[in-house]
Amino acid sequence: MTVPPYQTQELITNVFSQLSDSVLQGIQIRCGQALGTEIYIGCSNGELMRFSLQGGDSNKAESYTILSRQSVPNDKAVEDIVLLPSISRALVFSDNQIHFYTLPSLDVVSYQIIKPIRHVIAFAVDQLHLLRPMPPTSGPHRLEPVDFCVIKRSSLAMYSLGQRLFYQKEIPLPQGGTLARRIGSSLCIADKINYNMLNLETAEILPILPLNQDFDAPNLPVEPFIIPTGEGDFLVVAWTGQSSMGIFLTGSGDPVRGTLTWTQHPTSICLDLPHATAILPDGTIEIHNIDSQNLVQVIPPPSNDGPVDRTRLVSSLLGYIVPSDQYLTKMSKVPVKLDRRPASKLES
């Protein structure tokens, strides 16, 4: 019997259970990330929430419990959270600023050490650095800095983050950018019209393909998607007028692998090799195998009569823990007979 590669499972039953109805009105989850036993959630009112998995006893299932709540400056919506476990830091994007926090406690880094980066349109952390493991808990170790790029209105700034933030250089970006992802010295960046490939060493930028390839509606805005595969190339998605097409590109802009197809333009995409998972506008989740390009699984939209609540897919690069209640049914208490004889007699 074939087992589907994915299933949906609720991690937190009610994120806002601690809030009153008057406070809750209008608040939405905007982003989230997970690492190990921790889940971090950003909200539309500027609130950052930290949840941790609490182990259950023999009669209780494990569950995520809120540990802390705090707000970013100005109480503006939290648009993204990027975790940097190798240096125990988190980047929080809100109100066109990048704020710096510690992991796992989610305490703000003192402004005397690192000030927020302002006037940010988008940013991209080197995918190779995101995949670095957490530092050992004991013994001496050296923290390797994490490199990332910041897209501003007409330029790109490069930074390196360790215990402190170091500015490296700036590259002119006349067309600007709305979304970017980085692998080493290759940056794939979307502006309002095209996907482009930028070489961070030579500062050469190469337009690759239009976001919208529908000649009957050339001015139709299309949301860009750029997803690093973890194998040195990027997945980008363009609208053709009849369907959306996913194309894999190397750091030099050359197409590789095959092409993925969706009948509608996805609202969210992430990769979990060898699968690409996408949410469609009606809430359906489609899963493709990127090696064969075949559609291997379809998860239908939620069956309730309310609005579709599947809005975003998030890939946790270094994994997280899903609570399980199987031991409540698979395990039971049994009596164990103990031998009370002295150890010396047992040995003889």
VEXSE-498377 format. One line per field, with one value per residue (C-alpha): z, x, y; residue in one letter. Coordinates in Angstrom, 2 decimals, always signed. Layout:
N
c3	Z:... $
c1	X:... $
c2	Y:... $
residuo	A:... $
//
This chain:
348
c3	+0.00:-1.04:+1.82:+0.79:+1.47:+3.52:+5.91:+7.71:+11.47:+13.81:+15.93:+18.01:+18.61:+19.41:+19.01:+20.55:+23.48:+25.89:+24.35:+25.09:+22.31:+22.33:+21.84:+19.36:+16.83:+13.53:+14.61:+12.15:+11.96:+9.30:+9.50:+11.50:+11.87:+13.81:+15.20:+17.39:+20.17:+19.51:+17.27:+16.64:+15.31:+14.04:+14.04:+12.23:+15.39:+15.75:+18.34:+18.51:+20.19:+21.30:+21.85:+23.21:+23.14:+26.63:+27.26:+28.50:+31.20:+30.62:+30.62:+28.60:+25.04:+24.23:+23.22:+22.32:+25.10:+24.89:+26.74:+25.92:+24.07:+23.07:+20.42:+17.83:+17.83:+16.50:+16.77:+12.99:+11.34:+11.47:+7.82:+8.18:+10.68:+9.61:+12.08:+12.17:+14.59:+13.93:+15.63:+17.87:+16.21:+14.56:+11.97:+12.30:+9.38:+10.25:+9.02:+6.41:+9.14:+10.17:+13.94:+15.67:+18.39:+20.27:+20.05:+21.61:+24.13:+21.47:+23.48:+21.50:+20.88:+22.54:+20.16:+21.57:+19.98:+16.76:+15.51:+13.20:+9.47:+7.99:+4.54:+3.68:+0.78:+0.96:+2.22:+1.52:+3.83:+2.16:+1.92:+2.65:+5.95:+6.87:+6.72:+9.32:+12.47:+15.95:+17.88:+20.44:+23.96:+25.55:+24.75:+22.79:+19.31:+16.74:+15.36:+11.61:+10.57:+8.46:+5.22:+3.91:+1.39:+1.89:-1.03:-0.79:-3.24:-5.77:-4.26:-2.60:+0.64:+1.80:+5.48:+7.65:+11.06:+14.00:+17.50:+15.73:+12.36:+9.68:+6.51:+3.48:+0.33:-1.78:-5.35:-7.48:-8.33:-10.65:-11.16:-7.46:-6.26:-4.45:-3.54:-3.42:-2.47:-2.20:-2.65:-2.15:-4.62:-6.69:-5.96:-7.73:-7.51:-8.79:-9.71:-10.84:-14.30:-14.44:-12.57:-12.63:-11.63:-9.89:-9.41:-6.06:-6.86:-10.25:-9.67:-13.09:-13.34:-16.00:-16.71:-16.98:-17.70:-17.14:-14.15:-16.44:-19.83:-20.68:-23.82:-23.58:-20.11:-19.90:-17.06:-14.77:-11.51:-10.67:-7.27:-7.62:-6.00:-5.63:-3.71:-3.31:-3.83:-1.50:-4.43:-5.91:-8.04:-7.71:-8.46:-9.92:-10.96:-13.88:-15.09:-18.74:-19.04:-18.82:-15.99:-13.79:-14.73:-12.30:-13.79:-12.14:-12.76:-11.94:-10.41:-13.91:-15.11:-17.09:-16.90:-15.30:-14.32:-15.80:-15.46:-12.90:-13.79:-11.73:-13.19:-10.95:-9.70:-6.23:-3.12:-1.41:-2.30:-0.42:-1.10:+0.90:-1.44:-3.52:-3.29:-4.12:-2.15:-3.24:-1.94:-4.64:-4.24:-3.20:-0.39:-2.23:-1.57:-4.52:-4.12:-7.06:-7.27:-8.71:-10.19:-12.23:-12.28:-11.54:-9.30:-6.50:-3.99:-3.68:-0.26:-0.73:+0.78:+4.31:+4.44:+6.74:+5.40:+6.56:+4.63:+3.42:+6.14:+4.33:+3.45:+3.65:+3.63:+5.66:+5.43:+8.64:+7.30:+10.42:+11.46:+14.26:+16.49:+15.82:+19.00:+19.08:+21.18:+19.91:+23.12:+24.90:+22.96:+22.22:+25.73:+29.01:+32.55:+33.50:+36.86:+37.11:+39.77:+41.52:+43.10:+46.55:+47.29:+48.05:+45.08:+46.49:+46.46:+42.93:+41.71:+43.33 $
c1	+0.00:+1.50:+1.92:+1.49:+4.59:+2.73:-0.15:-1.40:-1.29:-2.20:+0.74:-0.88:-4.63:-5.22:-2.32:-4.30:-5.82:-4.15:-5.84:-9.27:-11.85:-11.53:-7.76:-7.95:-10.15:-8.31:-5.06:-3.64:-0.61:+1.72:+4.72:+6.30:+9.38:+10.32:+13.54:+13.78:+11.22:+10.59:+8.03:+8.24:+5.22:+4.90:+1.54:-0.11:-0.09:+3.71:+3.62:+6.29:+5.24:+7.47:+6.08:+7.89:+6.99:+6.15:+6.51:+3.44:+3.22:+1.76:-1.76:-1.16:-0.06:+2.78:+1.73:+3.18:+2.81:+3.45:+6.59:+6.80:+5.15:+6.61:+6.16:+8.55:+9.05:+6.12:+3.82:+3.97:+3.19:+5.92:+6.47:+9.15:+11.30:+14.60:+16.45:+20.25:+20.86:+24.60:+25.10:+21.98:+20.31:+16.98:+16.27:+12.80:+11.50:+8.94:+8.13:+10.94:+13.48:+15.50:+15.62:+18.03:+17.05:+18.73:+17.86:+16.15:+14.96:+13.96:+15.43:+16.21:+19.92:+20.91:+20.88:+24.30:+25.61:+23.53:+21.14:+18.24:+18.82:+16.39:+14.84:+14.75:+12.61:+13.72:+16.67:+18.33:+20.53:+23.05:+21.27:+24.55:+24.82:+21.19:+21.97:+24.75:+23.94:+23.54:+26.81:+27.78:+26.51:+29.91:+33.57:+35.29:+34.00:+34.32:+31.24:+31.42:+29.67:+26.51:+26.36:+23.21:+22.10:+19.67:+17.65:+16.92:+15.16:+17.99:+20.89:+21.94:+23.95:+25.99:+26.48:+28.16:+26.66:+28.50:+28.59:+28.35:+27.11:+29.69:+28.92:+30.78:+29.88:+27.07:+26.05:+23.89:+20.49:+18.72:+15.64:+15.30:+13.87:+10.90:+12.21:+15.64:+17.32:+21.03:+23.29:+26.96:+27.89:+24.71:+21.65:+18.35:+16.26:+12.82:+11.92:+8.45:+8.94:+11.71:+13.62:+17.32:+20.57:+23.18:+26.81:+27.80:+31.50:+31.42:+28.19:+26.94:+23.16:+21.43:+17.64:+16.39:+12.65:+9.50:+7.25:+4.23:+4.40:+0.73:+0.82:-2.96:-2.60:+0.99:+0.23:-1.28:+0.73:+2.21:+3.59:+7.19:+8.56:+12.26:+13.16:+16.72:+16.76:+19.66:+21.60:+22.96:+20.02:+16.79:+13.15:+11.29:+7.63:+6.14:+2.55:+1.92:-1.73:-3.07:-0.98:+2.03:+5.37:+8.15:+11.66:+14.93:+17.90:+21.58:+23.46:+24.44:+20.81:+20.87:+17.79:+18.27:+16.08:+12.57:+9.52:+6.71:+3.17:+0.24:-3.20:-3.39:-0.69:+0.32:-0.06:+2.89:+5.62:+8.37:+10.81:+11.45:+13.64:+12.71:+9.28:+7.92:+4.80:+2.44:-0.79:-3.26:-5.75:-8.58:-6.50:-5.58:-2.03:-0.22:+3.01:+5.31:+8.42:+11.03:+13.10:+10.25:+8.10:+5.09:+2.22:+2.47:-0.11:-3.05:-4.36:-7.86:-8.82:-10.28:-13.79:-15.29:-17.66:-15.53:-12.78:-9.76:-7.13:-4.13:-2.12:+1.58:+4.03:+7.22:+10.18:+12.13:+15.62:+17.04:+13.85:+11.34:+9.41:+5.81:+3.93:+2.63:-0.04:+0.59:+2.26:-1.04:-2.53:+0.59:+2.04:+0.54:+1.74:+2.78:+3.97:+7.68:+8.92:+12.06:+14.74:+15.48:+18.53:+21.80:+24.05:+26.78:+24.42:+23.27:+26.88:+27.71 $
c2	+0.00:+3.33:+5.80:+9.47:+11.59:+14.22:+14.72:+17.83:+18.04:+20.87:+22.05:+24.79:+24.59:+28.26:+30.68:+33.56:+31.67:+34.11:+37.17:+38.56:+38.90:+42.70:+42.53:+39.65:+41.44:+41.88:+40.18:+37.65:+35.40:+36.83:+34.49:+31.71:+29.55:+26.44:+24.98:+21.89:+22.25:+25.96:+27.71:+31.46:+33.36:+36.95:+38.73:+41.62:+43.76:+43.52:+40.79:+38.09:+34.85:+32.00:+28.49:+25.45:+21.77:+20.56:+16.84:+15.04:+12.41:+8.96:+10.40:+13.57:+14.20:+16.55:+20.05:+23.45:+26.02:+29.75:+30.87:+34.57:+37.45:+40.79:+43.47:+44.84:+48.65:+50.69:+47.65:+47.17:+43.83:+41.18:+40.21:+37.54:+35.66:+34.08:+31.85:+31.69:+28.79:+28.58:+31.97:+31.84:+34.82:+35.59:+38.28:+39.81:+41.89:+44.57:+48.09:+47.95:+47.23:+44.18:+43.68:+41.31:+38.84:+36.00:+32.30:+30.51:+33.13:+35.69:+38.56:+41.70:+42.32:+45.59:+48.55:+49.42:+46.22:+46.00:+48.66:+47.70:+48.02:+50.54:+51.21:+47.50:+46.27:+42.63:+40.61:+37.27:+35.19:+32.89:+29.51:+27.71:+29.58:+28.89:+25.18:+25.38:+23.40:+24.84:+25.29:+22.63:+23.20:+22.56:+23.02:+25.79:+26.54:+29.28:+30.98:+31.51:+34.76:+34.59:+36.61:+38.26:+40.89:+43.75:+45.11:+48.82:+51.12:+51.34:+49.43:+46.20:+46.22:+43.21:+42.40:+39.80:+38.97:+37.43:+38.82:+42.18:+43.38:+44.23:+46.19:+44.81:+46.74:+48.15:+47.27:+49.63:+48.13:+50.60:+48.40:+47.68:+44.39:+42.90:+39.42:+37.81:+34.53:+33.83:+30.81:+31.71:+34.44:+33.98:+36.10:+35.46:+38.62:+39.57:+43.12:+44.19:+42.67:+40.06:+37.41:+38.34:+36.66:+38.82:+37.78:+39.30:+39.11:+40.84:+42.89:+41.73:+41.35:+39.25:+39.35:+35.74:+35.66:+37.73:+37.04:+37.40:+35.69:+36.26:+38.40:+39.03:+40.59:+41.86:+44.27:+41.65:+41.68:+38.27:+37.35:+36.11:+32.97:+32.13:+28.98:+27.66:+23.90:+23.18:+21.72:+24.94:+26.05:+28.05:+27.33:+30.33:+30.49:+32.45:+32.86:+31.91:+32.97:+29.41:+28.00:+28.69:+27.22:+26.34:+26.54:+25.49:+27.79:+27.54:+30.46:+31.55:+31.53:+28.26:+25.99:+22.58:+19.62:+19.79:+22.04:+21.96:+23.07:+24.36:+25.14:+28.23:+30.58:+29.32:+31.45:+29.75:+27.24:+25.46:+22.62:+19.48:+17.47:+15.64:+17.31:+20.76:+21.66:+24.45:+25.97:+27.00:+29.88:+27.53:+26.02:+22.82:+21.57:+19.97:+18.03:+17.36:+15.22:+17.57:+14.73:+13.25:+16.45:+14.24:+15.28:+12.69:+13.90:+16.30:+17.40:+18.87:+22.23:+22.41:+21.01:+23.64:+26.28:+29.21:+31.01:+29.08:+29.30:+27.84:+30.91:+30.06:+27.16:+27.44:+25.08:+24.52:+23.84:+22.19:+20.42:+20.67:+18.28:+17.28:+16.31:+12.76:+11.13:+7.61:+6.53:+7.10:+4.19:+2.14:+2.08:+0.91:+0.36:-3.18:-4.53:-5.37:-7.82:-6.52:-8.71:-7.29:-9.47:-7.62:-6.94:-9.23:-12.21:-11.42:-11.38:-14.69 $
residuo	M:T:V:P:P:Y:Q:T:Q:E:L:I:T:N:V:F:S:Q:L:S:D:S:V:L:Q:G:I:Q:I:R:C:G:Q:A:L:G:T:E:I:Y:I:G:C:S:N:G:E:L:M:R:F:S:L:Q:G:G:D:S:N:K:A:E:S:Y:T:I:L:S:R:Q:S:V:P:N:D:K:A:V:E:D:I:V:L:L:P:S:I:S:R:A:L:V:F:S:D:N:Q:I:H:F:Y:T:L:P:S:L:D:V:V:S:Y:Q:I:I:K:P:I:R:H:V:I:A:F:A:V:D:Q:L:H:L:L:R:P:M:P:P:T:S:G:P:H:R:L:E:P:V:D:F:C:V:I:K:R:S:S:L:A:M:Y:S:L:G:Q:R:L:F:Y:Q:K:E:I:P:L:P:Q:G:G:T:L:A:R:R:I:G:S:S:L:C:I:A:D:K:I:N:Y:N:M:L:N:L:E:T:A:E:I:L:P:I:L:P:L:N:Q:D:F:D:A:P:N:L:P:V:E:P:F:I:I:P:T:G:E:G:D:F:L:V:V:A:W:T:G:Q:S:S:M:G:I:F:L:T:G:S:G:D:P:V:R:G:T:L:T:W:T:Q:H:P:T:S:I:C:L:D:L:P:H:A:T:A:I:L:P:D:G:T:I:E:I:H:N:I:D:S:Q:N:L:V:Q:V:I:P:P:P:S:N:D:G:P:V:D:R:T:R:L:V:S:S:L:L:G:Y:I:V:P:S:D:Q:Y:L:T:K:M:S:K:V:P:V:K:L:D:R:R:P:A:S:K:L:E:S $
//
